Amino acid sequence: MGGKSRQTEGTGRSGGFRLDSIMQGECIDVMRSLPDKSVDLIFADPPYNLQLKNELRRPNDSKVDAVNDDWDKFEGFADYDAFTRGWLTEAQRVLKDDGALWVIGTYHNIFRIGSALQDLGFWILNDVVWRKTNPMPNFRGTRFTNAHETLIWCAKSESQKKYTFNYDAMKVANDDLQMRSDWLLPICSGRERLKSDGQKAHATQKPEALLHRVILATSNPGDVVLDPFFGSGTTGAIAKKLGRHYIGIERERRYIDVARKRIAKVRRLDDDSIAVTQSKRSQPRVPFGSVVERGLLKPGTLLYDPKRRHRAKVRADGSIVAADATGSIHRIGAHVQGASACNGWTFWHYEHRGSLVSIDVLRQQIRAEMSGAA
């Protein structure tokens, strides 16, 4: 996405860096100055290697504003592959052991990058298709309109046990449906498109909606997000807004100036606004006995399934007793149904003002108290 810094040679891995800053220089050289395992997430929009030989023109002979900058010019595939492996090697080094990387590209480069990722030991989690709602048409009518770009999301290694994925937040954002790997989003246009002297400030500025989804889905507040091809600073702007730290690398001074002015106008959202829906698996464990101990349900209270076909009585130790068995809410829930397992929190209900209420409401009340205490 950036000024697409490129370099295949460089020296030194020592040196410091400041969070929430843009470092000027060649991509691989600057990455070598970052400490090992210092970054939580990387978003990379490297050069496309479009291999354009001539200007692109519309049927009316007007010139198409295409990518023809020096940063996108390589001597050939071997040169591009060496560059790709160079920056990916450094990316793998600076990522924390539970970190992850996103890289975006077109058919010109994404398959070569994918091959390099696998050769270097990254573990691909998803390929995501960004389907553009308003793509540039194919003016010559010789091919299908290029209406999408591909993102690869990968873990640092196959053996990696943990990585951040805010699954429940993405599900809520998608109206309580699992979010799919095909994303329908517009390209950067209108007021969002940055201009300099009446022209596009950057040829490949990515839409903020795309980075919002990537950063929200795969990082947490306070995390460090690195963009080695910083360009006009979309990654930094969204990272700042969502309460993450950013490190940008960019070789072109004109893009750095644009990015700094842009990010300076961004205001970080408050902590409550950037909080995301948490998975129940990540929430603190609450035993049913705690509900009884706190007096939220008294011993002797009757519990029912949603259709009142089964009932059980609460005991002082947090167990429940049905007609022919006693045990935990889960064990007795399974027993009365003749099932191998049961989530007792969602199966059992208590009566409140003539209606049945799930006992899970009481668990959530305790969890809220625990969060407040923390």
Disulfide bonds with the S-S distance in Angstrom:
none
